[in-house]
Amino acid sequence: MKRARTQKCVIVCIITCLVFAYCLTTTKFTSWRKDKNSTSTLTLFRENSSSRETPNSKMNTNDNITQECNVVKHIVFVKTHNTASTTIASILQRFGYSRNLTFAIPQKGHAFSVLDLFKREMVFSVSSGNKMRRQPLDSYHLLTNHARYNRQEMDAVIHAAMYVTIIREPVANFESNFGYFEAEKLLKVPQNVNSLEIFLKNPNKFVARKFFGWQRARNGQLFDLGLSHEVYDDQVKVQNKIKHLESEFDLVLITEYFDESLILLKKLMCWSFDDILYVSKGIRSASHRYALNDELQAKIREWNHADVMLYNHFNKTFWRKIKEYGDSFQKDLSEFRNKQRTVLSQCVDDRNVDDSDRRENKFILKSDATDRVFCKGLLRGRDLFENLWLIEIGVACKECDQTVGHNTWIVDDRCITLC
């Protein structure tokens, strides 16, 4: 009798374990929200996504092959100007915030510095009342804000990180910078003329005026990547800089091949398709664009010759990486674009935009979005993720007065609206 009872208990235990194991393997997260009862519980993925808290994951490279890889959580994204870098930053910050990772953010504003090389002292120190709680410098996971590339100082903040940046065809990048930052006001050129054309007739004359940011008025992408404006005409030094960048960066994305770039990023980071879904940020309004004829394009390339060298070099390495990716690249790209189209149709209002900033048009949430929480996450900009993280770690001290707005918080001396 006793022996039979023991056998029965063993059978019950085995069945219980099997049921528990089955539940674990079939659980699917279908929302992206913070648990109201916890400041640290976050779920992100829609159906068919998996938890990223374990060090190893199986990445599907095609229908028949799986490859073991480690999910990357330590990332330095060197954010270049007017290259769709804000969209990339939002993808990275969404990934980090959803997994409770730590962000290295600037003391003020959204940039560490656009003119000086990055230094570790530029990282925001978390304050709480009269007490100072400093995050150990090498314990951050992500650095995604504008910062001029400085490898040694960045390594001190993000330990053993993957380094990623994005560059754009130099003619398109220069025109975009000129229009978005309303250069005609800095140059004091009448607005009823083509100020870009006037600038290119004698660019050195305008640069000699030393207006704010004049160092970026030429070869702005290489400047963001740490090259001094004093050596732009030294082809040997420019070429050496490009070679160093190739050896130091794990991936250089290309704006003109944005989706293809994300597929490479996904593989490098061992992420899922859901991790790289996006809604484009910072799309310039028509009023801030310039028409370029062949002559103007040639002048822009001549003026930004170092950036042309940079782009040509990494355009070649980009396609080499795609070739090394393997036969599944086109299949993965097609699958991602199908997901992307589905998400945009579900989330984005295709009839209206937010044009409150005269320089750009922002997509807005579809009124009948089927998954509003997930869609809001895709539409969030970079600053909102940083501010959410500040609140998450307890920097938010109190709720603002109701006249300021619902879901608005004070972070140090800043009021932050969450939605």
Residue, then its C-alpha position, 0 to 999 in steps of 0.5 A: m500500500k505504501r509503495a503504491r502511494t509513493q508511486k502515485c505521488v511520483i506520477v503526480c509530480i512528473i505530470t505537474c512538472l510537464v504542465f509547468a514546463y509547457c506553460l513556460t514554453t508557450t507563454k506569449f507577451t502581447s502588450w507593452r506596458k509598465d505594471k501599475n503595481s511595480t516600477s520595474t516590471l515591463t513587457l514589450f513584445r507582441e505575439n511571437s516575441s521572446s523575453r530578452e533577460t536570458p544571456n543566450s537566444k536562438m536567432n532564426t536566420n532562415d526556416n531551417i537553421t538556428q544560430e546561437c547568439n547573445v543578445v546585445k545590451h551594451i550599445v554606443f550609438v554615435k548619433t550623426h546629424n540629419t541622417a535618420s539617426t533620431t529614428i535609430a535612437s528611438i529604436l535603441q531607447r525603446f529596446g533599453y527602456s523595455r528591459n530596464l537598462t540604464f541610459a547615459i544621458p546629458q546634463k541638459g537638453h538632448a545633446f552631450s555636445v555638438l562641438d566638443l568631443f565627448k567626455r565622461e564628465m558630461v554624463f548626467s548625475v542623478s540627484s534626489g533632494n539634497k543627496m547625490r546618487r552617482q551611477p558607476l560610470d562603467s555600469y551604463h548600458l546605452l549611450t544614444n544622444h548626440a555626442r562627438y565620437n571619442r572612443q576612450e571616454m565613451d568606453a569609460v561610460i559604456h563597458a564592452a559596448m557594440y559601436v554603431t553609427i549611421i551616415r548619409e549620402p553627403v549631398a542629401n545630408f548637407e542639404s538636409n542640415f542647411g534646410y532643417f537648421e534654417a541656415e539662412k538665418l545664421l548666414k543673414v541671407p534674404q529669405n526670398v533668394n536661394s540661400l543655399e546657392i548663395f552660400l555655395k558661391n563662396p562658402n569660405k566667406f560665410v564660414a569666416r564669420k564664425f557663426f554658431g556651429w560653423q565647424r559643422a558647416r563642412n563635412g559635418q558627418l566626419f566632424d560628428l565622428g571626431l575628425s577636427h575641422e582643421v584637417y579636412d583638406d589633408q587627404v592622408k589624415v582623412q583616410n587614416k581617420i576613416k580606417h580607424l573608424e572601420s576598425e572601431f565600429d561594429l556597424v555603420l548604417i546607411t540612411e539610403y538603405f534604412d531597412e537593409s541597415l536594420i536587418l544587419l543591426k538585428k543580426l548584430m544585436c541578436w534581436s527580433f523583428d519586433d525590436i527594430l520596428y519603427v515610425s520615422k522621426g524628424i521628417r522635414s517639412a516641404s518649406h525647409r527643403y531646397a531643390l538641387n540642380d547638377e551644378l549645386q550637387a557638384k559644389i556640395r560634393e566638392w565642399n564636403h569632399a571628406d564626407v564623400m570619402l567617408y560615404n564611399h568607403f562605408n557604402k562598400t563595407f555595407w554591401r560586403k556585410i550584406k553579402e556575408y549575411g547569407d542567402s536569407f537576407q532578402k527573405d528576412l528583409s521581405e518579412f520585416r517589411n511586411k511586419q513594418r507595413t502592417v504596424l504602420s497601417q495599424c498605428v499611424d494616421d495616414r491623413n494627418v500629421d503634427d506640424s507644430d514644429r515648422r521644420e518637420n512633420k510628425f506622425i500621429l496615432k491613429s484614432d482607431a489603433t487596435d493596440r494603442v499602448f504598443c503604437k504609442g511606444l513606436l511613436r515615442g521620441r527619444d527624449l520621452f524615453e530618457n525622461l521615462w527612465l529618469i522617472e523610473i529611477g526615482v528622479a521625478c520628485k512630484e507631479c506638476d500642478q494640474t494646469v501644466g497637464h495630465n501625466t506631467w512630472i517635474v524632473d529636477d527643474r524640468c517638467i516632463t509630459l509622459c503622454 
